[in-house]
Each structure stands twice: as C-alpha cells, then as structure tokens.
Amino acid sequence: MTTHQKRLEKYAELALKKGVNLQSGQGLIINAPIEAADLVRTISAKAYGRGAKNVHVEWSDELLSYMKMKNAPMKVLETFPKWKAEGLEEMVKDGYSLLTVYGPNPDLLKGVDSERIAKANKASAEALTGYRDYIMNDKTTWSIVAYAQAAWAEKVFPGLKEEAAQSKLWEQIFKITRVDQDDPIQAWEEHNERLRQAREYLNKKQYKKLHYKAAGTDLSVELPENHIWHGGSATSEKGVEFNPNMPTEEVFTMPHKYGVQGKVSSTKPLSYGGNLIENFSLTFKDGKVVDYSAESGEETLKHLLESDDGAKRLGEVALVPDESPISKSGHIFYNTLYDENASCHLALGKAYPTNIENGPSMSKEEMEKHGVNDSLVHEDFMMGSSEIDIDGETKDGSYEPIFRKGSWVIDFE
C-alpha cells in the first residue's frame, strides 16, 4: 500500500469517526463526484465495518452537469425531481448521517448564462428545504470533506500538470485535516478543545455588537439576545458529537437580521454556482444589502442576492485567526470549505437555528421576532485578513478588543 493509499484510509476513518461519527445501525448518505469513487468505496467499506445498515451514494458528474446547465430547456432547470427530494428527506428522518465529498471545479460553469444557474439553484433549494432544515438544525450528524479533483487542483496550482497538481493538493488536504499526523483522531480532539474554549468565552461575554475595521471594511454587526457561538465539534439532537466541517478553524454565531450597518469588502474569491465572484463589496443598511459591486462575477453576485429577500441579509458571522493552517499554507483554494477556514467570514442567507437559544424549536414568527434570518441560500464569503481589527461591544456600550491584525487578543485559558 502506498503512502497516499494509507493516508486515504486514515482520511476515510477520520471522516466517519470525527466527521459524521457514524453509529452502529445507522444509515449513511454520501454525496460525491464520480472522480472520488476510490475514497467513497473506502468510506463505504469502513462504514459497513462500523455497523452501518446502509450506505446510499448520490453520485454527480461535472461534465454532465455542465451539459445540462448549458443545453436543457429553462423549464427543466426550474424544476427539481420531487421523488428525489422526498427520498433524501425520508432518509434523514430515518436517522441517516450525511457526508458530502466536495471539491468542485471553481470555473465549471464559466460562460453559462448566470440566470440559468440561478434558476436551477433556486429550484433545488426550494425542493430540498425540508431536507436542509433537518441538517441545519443538527437533527442528525453531517460533515463535509474535500477530494482533490483534477480541475480544482489545477486551479490552485496552475503551474503544475494534472497529476502533480493533484498530488500537491492532496498533500495540503492531508496536512490541513491533520491526517499526516500519527494520530489524527487525537489531534482533532485537541483542536476541538481549543475551539470549545473560544466559543465558551464568547458565549459568556454575550456581546451586543461586533465592529469590524480593515481596508474597505467598516462594519457593525448586532448580535441577537441569547445568541450561541459554536465551533469545532457539534452535538446532534440525539446527543452524538460530530464535526460538520473538516477542516474547521472557526467559531461562529448569527447576526440580528436587521442589525448590520456599513460596508464590507471581500478578501478572497467566492466560488458560487460554478463561477467566481472576485473583489466584491457589499453595503448594508438596517441589515439589508443596499449596494454592491464586483470586479468580476457581478452578474453572478446579483443573482445570488436576488435569490430571495433573505439572501440580502446575513445569517452567520465567523471568527478565524489569520494564523490558521489554511491561511499559513499561503494558497487560495477557490473552495469555500477551505477558504472560509483561512479567514474571518460572513454568510449571506439562512442562519443556523442552533445559533440562538431554543432556535430549533422556534416557529417562523418567533424567529422573525428574534431577528433570525431565513433564506433559500447560505453562502459564506471571506472578508478577514492579517489587517482586520474586531471589537466586541458590551451591553453597557464599552468596547473590548477581540482581534488585532487578524489574530485573537484574548487568552482563553
């Protein structure tokens, strides 16, 4: 067995043990590209070895996706198979875990009419609302891991040929997810503990607002009463600990949907719907985007913001120190799973109900009353850097430093 194969085995084990934390007798859904068949088969074998009752794989093929998005009639793109949405929802209601193997080509749909992409994304989001709400409320365990697909690898390492680029990207993935360490499971337990200390500190503080300042950014973000910071591992409704994202370097909570004021500028490209949005800025008033611009991908950004009213508001604020392993790698990954863990970020769209006390049991009316944003979308974008300063505003109106020059200035010990 080669070194790569050994690490792929450890990666699969990590995804099952610390990612979804699959339990004996539980089912597993895997969303994956066909290029990841080797990893999916390894994960499946290990899942059955852990007592999984069934492994259901939802395969995707980027070339076929491109063909459909480019050529199918608009009325086809505007619909999503009801049987598929109902089937996925039925499985998560039956306790299935969800593992997404992720590594799309950031430029897959470059040149395709952005309106066609927007229509397809909206149809999918509407059809999968029930399924997605089950995941976002942590009613079951779920996780996302990366796969070094060729097109993605060549985007990150453009000077290398396909095989060399993939090898280099795998090297980064294994390092960033701690798979290259002797005991990745123990390394993740220690990492989760560090993030737990950060989130507990912020939960005790219960800041009224966060204030961000950097080049192109001067933003005030109100936090709702009884907000909850999460980060690292999460706990499902049934009490099972899991890691939603691998890697993860963030602690995050929700903003008040009507309490965001000012301007924010992106610091990394956003890959959305197979297109890149680069060097963009958003201006907020009373929580809503009232102006925006982008050096490239502005039409894609426009369609994202027009997904629904909630897409123009924030659903997440996340703090990530600039010295995170992803940031220290020095690479832009053109992949939200990785880039969001290199940088402080915000998310347009739906908030996680788990980020507020009693959120999962709130009605829509109660969520609105507490300032919890709802939307068909949830899209993270990166706005942190080694220059960003962040202050927390206490209930008495005083300011306390949280980040200076992109790093924590708080001792959590």
Backbone hydrogen bonds, N-H to C=O, Kabsch-Sander energy under -0.5 kcal/mol:
donor,donor_aa,acceptor,acceptor_aa,energy
6,K,2,T,-2.3
7,R,3,T,-2.3
8,L,4,H,-2.4
9,E,5,Q,-2.1
10,K,6,K,-2.0
11,Y,7,R,-2.6
12,A,8,L,-2.4
13,E,9,E,-2.2
14,L,10,K,-2.5
15,A,11,Y,-2.4
16,L,12,A,-1.7
17,K,13,E,-2.6
18,K,14,L,-2.3
19,G,14,L,-1.6
20,V,15,A,-2.4
22,L,16,L,-1.7
25,G,51,G,-2.9
26,Q,23,Q,-1.9
28,L,54,N,-2.3
29,I,97,S,-3.0
30,I,56,H,-2.8
31,N,99,L,-2.3
32,A,30,I,-0.6
32,A,58,E,-2.2
34,I,60,S,-2.3
36,A,33,P,-1.8
37,A,34,I,-1.5
40,V,36,A,-2.7
41,R,37,A,-2.5
42,T,38,D,-1.7
43,I,39,L,-2.9
44,S,40,V,-2.7
45,A,41,R,-2.4
46,K,42,T,-2.1
47,A,43,I,-2.5
48,Y,44,S,-2.5
49,G,45,A,-1.7
50,R,46,K,-1.2
50,R,47,A,-0.6
51,G,48,Y,-1.4
52,A,47,A,-2.2
53,K,26,Q,-1.6
54,N,26,Q,-0.6
56,H,28,L,-3.1
56,H,54,N,-0.5
57,V,55,V,-0.5
58,E,30,I,-3.2
58,E,56,H,-0.5
59,W,57,V,-0.8
60,S,32,A,-1.5
65,S,61,D,-2.5
66,Y,62,E,-2.6
67,M,63,L,-2.3
68,K,64,L,-2.4
69,M,65,S,-2.6
70,K,66,Y,-2.3
71,N,67,M,-2.3
72,A,68,K,-2.4
76,V,73,P,-1.3
77,L,73,P,-1.6
78,E,74,M,-1.9
79,T,76,V,-1.4
85,A,81,P,-1.9
86,E,82,K,-2.6
87,G,83,W,-1.9
88,L,84,K,-2.4
89,E,85,A,-2.2
90,E,86,E,-2.3
91,M,87,G,-1.8
92,V,88,L,-2.2
93,K,89,E,-2.1
94,D,90,E,-1.1
95,G,92,V,-1.5
96,Y,91,M,-2.2
97,S,27,G,-2.7
98,L,141,T,-1.8
99,L,29,I,-3.0
100,T,143,S,-2.6
101,V,31,N,-3.4
101,V,99,L,-0.5
102,Y,100,T,-0.7
102,Y,145,V,-3.3
108,L,105,N,-1.8
109,L,274,G,-1.3
110,K,107,D,-1.7
112,V,109,L,-2.3
116,R,113,D,-0.8
117,I,113,D,-1.4
118,A,114,S,-2.4
119,K,115,E,-2.3
120,A,116,R,-2.0
121,N,117,I,-2.7
122,K,118,A,-2.3
123,A,119,K,-2.2
124,S,120,A,-2.2
125,A,121,N,-2.5
126,E,122,K,-2.6
127,A,123,A,-2.1
128,L,124,S,-2.1
129,T,126,E,-1.1
132,R,128,L,-3.0
133,D,129,T,-2.6
134,Y,130,G,-1.6
135,I,131,Y,-1.3
136,M,132,R,-3.1
137,N,133,D,-1.4
138,D,135,I,-2.0
139,K,134,Y,-2.1
140,T,134,Y,-0.5
143,S,98,L,-2.1
144,I,244,P,-1.3
145,V,100,T,-2.7
147,Y,102,Y,-1.8
149,Q,147,Y,-2.2
153,A,149,Q,-2.6
154,E,150,A,-2.5
155,K,151,A,-1.2
156,V,152,W,-2.0
157,F,153,A,-2.6
160,L,157,F,-1.8
165,A,161,K,-3.0
166,Q,162,E,-2.6
167,S,163,E,-2.2
168,K,164,A,-2.3
169,L,165,A,-2.4
170,W,166,Q,-2.8
171,E,167,S,-1.9
172,Q,168,K,-1.7
173,I,169,L,-2.8
174,F,170,W,-3.0
175,K,171,E,-1.7
176,I,172,Q,-2.9
177,T,173,I,-2.2
178,R,175,K,-1.2
179,V,174,F,-1.7
180,D,174,F,-1.5
181,Q,178,R,-1.2
187,A,183,D,-2.2
188,W,184,P,-2.3
189,E,185,I,-1.9
190,E,186,Q,-2.2
191,H,187,A,-2.1
192,N,188,W,-2.9
193,E,189,E,-1.6
194,R,190,E,-1.6
195,L,191,H,-2.0
196,R,192,N,-2.2
197,Q,193,E,-2.0
198,A,194,R,-1.6
199,R,195,L,-2.5
200,E,196,R,-2.4
201,Y,197,Q,-1.9
202,L,198,A,-2.0
203,N,199,R,-2.3
204,K,200,E,-1.9
205,K,201,Y,-1.8
206,Q,202,L,-2.1
208,K,393,E,-2.9
209,K,393,E,-1.3
210,L,221,V,-2.5
211,H,391,D,-2.6
212,Y,219,L,-3.0
213,K,389,D,-2.3
214,A,217,T,-2.3
217,T,214,A,-2.3
218,D,263,K,-2.6
219,L,212,Y,-2.0
220,S,261,Q,-3.0
221,V,210,L,-3.1
222,E,220,S,-0.5
222,E,259,G,-2.2
223,L,208,K,-2.7
227,H,224,P,-1.2
228,I,355,N,-2.9
230,H,252,F,-2.9
232,G,250,E,-0.6
234,A,242,F,-3.6
236,S,240,V,-2.7
237,E,138,D,-2.5
239,G,236,S,-2.4
241,E,239,G,-0.5
242,F,234,A,-2.5
243,N,18,K,-1.0
243,N,19,G,-2.1
246,M,144,I,-2.0
251,V,319,L,-1.4
252,F,230,H,-3.0
253,T,317,V,-2.3
254,M,355,N,-0.6
256,H,222,E,-3.1
257,K,255,P,-0.5
257,K,371,G,-2.5
259,G,256,H,-2.3
261,Q,220,S,-2.5
262,G,284,F,-2.1
263,K,218,D,-1.7
264,V,282,L,-2.4
266,S,280,F,-3.0
267,T,382,M,-2.5
268,K,382,M,-0.8
270,L,277,I,-2.7
271,S,269,P,-0.5
272,Y,270,L,-0.7
272,Y,275,N,-3.1
275,N,272,Y,-1.2
277,I,270,L,-2.7
278,E,276,L,-0.5
278,E,296,S,-2.3
281,S,293,S,-2.4
282,L,264,V,-2.5
283,T,291,D,-2.7
284,F,262,G,-3.6
285,K,288,K,-2.3
287,G,260,V,-2.9
288,K,285,K,-1.8
289,V,312,K,-1.9
290,V,283,T,-3.0
291,D,283,T,-1.2
293,S,281,S,-1.7
295,E,278,E,-1.4
295,E,279,N,-1.1
296,S,278,E,-1.4
301,L,297,G,-2.4
302,K,298,E,-2.5
303,H,299,E,-2.0
304,L,300,T,-2.1
305,L,301,L,-2.6
306,E,302,K,-1.5
307,S,304,L,-1.5
311,A,308,D,-1.0
312,K,309,D,-1.4
313,R,310,G,-1.6
315,G,347,A,-3.1
316,E,347,A,-1.1
317,V,253,T,-2.6
318,A,345,H,-2.6
319,L,251,V,-2.9
320,V,318,A,-0.5
322,D,406,G,-3.1
324,S,321,P,-1.7
328,K,324,S,-2.8
329,S,325,P,-1.0
330,G,327,S,-1.5
331,H,326,I,-0.6
333,F,331,H,-0.6
338,Y,335,N,-1.0
339,D,335,N,-3.2
340,E,336,T,-2.4
341,N,338,Y,-1.0
342,A,339,D,-1.6
345,H,318,A,-1.5
346,L,381,F,-2.2
347,A,316,E,-1.9
348,L,379,E,-2.5
349,G,310,G,-0.7
349,G,313,R,-3.1
350,K,377,V,-3.4
351,A,373,N,-2.1
352,Y,315,G,-0.6
354,T,136,M,-0.6
355,N,352,Y,-2.4
356,I,353,P,-1.2
357,E,226,N,-2.4
359,G,356,I,-2.5
361,S,358,N,-1.0
362,M,359,G,-1.7
367,M,363,S,-2.5
368,E,364,K,-2.3
369,K,365,E,-2.0
370,H,366,E,-1.8
371,G,367,M,-0.5
371,G,368,E,-1.1
372,V,367,M,-3.0
373,N,371,G,-0.6
379,E,348,L,-2.5
380,D,378,H,-0.5
381,F,346,L,-3.2
383,M,344,C,-2.4
384,G,344,C,-1.7
388,I,385,S,-0.8
389,D,213,K,-2.5
390,I,403,F,-1.8
391,D,211,H,-2.2
392,G,400,E,-3.2
393,E,209,K,-3.1
394,T,392,G,-0.6
394,T,398,S,-2.7
397,G,394,T,-1.9
400,E,392,G,-2.5
402,I,390,I,-2.9
403,F,390,I,-2.0
404,R,407,S,-2.4
406,G,388,I,-2.8
407,S,404,R,-1.6
409,V,402,I,-2.3
412,F,410,I,-0.7
